[in-house]
Amino acid sequence: MNSLHPLTWTFVFPAVIVLPLLVALALAVGNERKSRWLLTLAPWTAMPALFLVLFGGDTPDVHLPFILLGTTLGLDAFSRVFLLFTSLLWWMAGLHALGYIPSNRQREFFGFFLAAMAGNLGLLIARDIGSFYALYALMSFASYGLVVHLRNDPARYAGNVYLVLVVLGEMLLFPALAAGYAASEQLLIADWAAALAENPNGPMLTILLLLGFGIKAGILPLHIWLPLAHPAAPTPASAVLSGAMIKAGLFGMTVFLPLGALQSAPIGATVMVLSLAAAVFGAGAAITQTHPKALLAYSSISKMGPMTFAVGAALYEPTLWPLAATGILIFAMYHALTKGALFLSVGAAAAFPTAKPVRTLLVLTGFLPLLVFAGFPATGGAIAKLPFKDLKAALPAPWAAWLNAVLLLVAFATVVLLFRFELLLIRDAKAATPHPSRRIWIPWLGVVLMSAMIHIAYFGLGWEGYVDAALSPGAWGAVLPPLLIGLFFSLAVWRWGRRPIPTLPPGDILHLFRPLSRFLTRLTPPFPVRLISRPTSSALPIVAGTLRIMQKWLPVKPFLEGSGQIEKWLMEGPLAGTLVLILFLSMILALAL
């Protein structure tokens, strides 16, 4: 590890960010024929990040004073774990996309895909607030292109909701970071976070950070974009949205909040209550879904609950942070790889080879992530729960009892929702046309095996004790009861329950705004320019009503029509994938000058 020349890391760290962006730019300016080898290269641009994980654990930070306000890139033990599963998932999802996305749409898709990947991987190695914020924004805005890739009404609706929440998140994060810097004059994240513990405005800044990062992490009630964006996006994009990018919000909480040094019982208690509510609500809502990716989206909201609960516990009682940090790392890795495998299985279900023996083998292999996700004994899912058992033992009353009850309930509900997911998957696979492309099912199989063999990573990261505990005979008695009850309930409903269950519409609380939207529609004239579609008007009635009033009294129609034409050109042109890249580079030049 130390045999490499120190100058090597001066190139490897920036390559994590620059290499995907260069390939995206080359795809944008190149012609279709010359872009084929670039598309083949695109998934492999995650290799510098994986190289850092394997060989750069104790390397010194790299300072680039000529970028932004002075960029510092580095890696520590905490960010190394996040970079490991994030780079693996982006790599596999990119390989899957080569066979999943039609060839005539791949340049556009990978333009956004690579820009979002550069932001996601880059923020994990960013050590200063300027580069972190820029890369976080790059990931967030580039992901919009992934959400609206299909260009149908559900995709545009999901994209509009997602974009509104992204802008809201940026509006919350920027003043928090700026105010913290004004008080501390610290650009390095570690120093900025340490100064936050002594800042008299610390509670307010903490709330802004939790809200800003909580949008990406799917904390209640800021979760509404997840069940809309995941079904709308292509399957490889859904895999990274749920497996990797929502973890960016969790990562932001852990590095910017001085967890272990800052105590705020009211804020911590609020976060814990919302996290427990998200765990229960997400699992219950997932069971009612009729789209497999919407089911997985609500399941992600549920599974993020324990991780954000650990953040709240550390705010409530700082001495709990070491236990909470271990729980976050183990749970995040297990969830990222397993959820990525489940999402990719939606695309791979119809892509199995038509030969019956091979198809049967691959279907049986597909049950592996289901067992892991359900927390079956001796799997990564069972290991991920053990740190929370230690955290539960250290929590004061009544939090320990509440956490225990929620974990048991979620374990039972997870079995039920996974049983329903399998039924939905089989239903959709029967209706699909088989596609024997290896570029689809081989990357999926790779993620499946990674999620099943996650024990190897746990051993390498020093969590042997949790692996041994999960493999012990006593672990079966604690895990099996909720799994067996959930399986029995699922089989009973499947065998005797013929009536369809009530369905919660994806986006849930957005539908509460429909009456207000209809009221505003009656008060204002119709919009001649379809800048906002009907579903978005229902979801964002105040915005829609305001725009209608502006159209009536102000001469904004030419501007709106022009913006519509610009939007159409941007979405249909080959430069769509580099729009965010251009804005990102402009920001760098502006701040450097």
Salt bridges, closest charged atoms under 4 A:
GLU32 OE1 - ARG107 NH1 3.33
ASP61 OD1 - ARG127 NH1 3.33
ASP76 OD2 - ARG127 NH2 3.94
GLU108 OE1 - ARG105 NE 3.71
GLU108 OE1 - ARG151 NH2 2.49
ASP428 OD1 - ARG427 NE 2.88
ASP508 OD1 - HIS223 NE2 2.88
GLU567 OE2 - ARG156 NH1 3.69
